[in-house]
């Protein structure tokens, strides 16, 4: 049985907010890539709400980095909010925490 994963997308006036729920791993990457790739090429500012991400492995990290590269190439920005300690630890251990500026939950439009 596959772990639970869900993507919720809100197109707020100033940015797109993508809420990721569940385990961000290889099956989640396969599921999420088509949707997130379309959003990334739009060049809009993007926020990953990771409040409900319970686990992230290297495949999940690669997905976030890929989307980030595409958004930045299109002139947008990427930030994260709600990163839980286990996921934050993965970002810190890999040195990628600096790629995803953290914001508080109520500091963002559409929050």
C-alpha positions, 0 to 999 in steps of 0.5 A: 500500500502506498503512503498517503500523499495529496497536493492542494493548490490555491491560486492567491492574488499575489502567489500560488500556495501549494499545500503538500500533505503526507509523505513526500517520497518517490511515489509522491514525486511521480504523482506531483511532478506533472501538476507542479511542472505546469505551475512552475513554468508560469513564473509566478511566486510560489509558496510550499505549505509543508505543515502536513508533510510527515516525511521527506526523502531524497526524491521529495527534495529533488522535486522541490529543487526542480520546481524551485529552479523552474520558478526562478528561471521564470522570474518568480520566487519560492518560499516554504512555510510550516516545515516540521522538524523531521523535514527541516532536518533533511533540508539542514543535513543536505544544506538545502535549507537556504534554498527555501526561505521560511515564512510564518503561517500568517505572514503570507497573503492567502494564508 
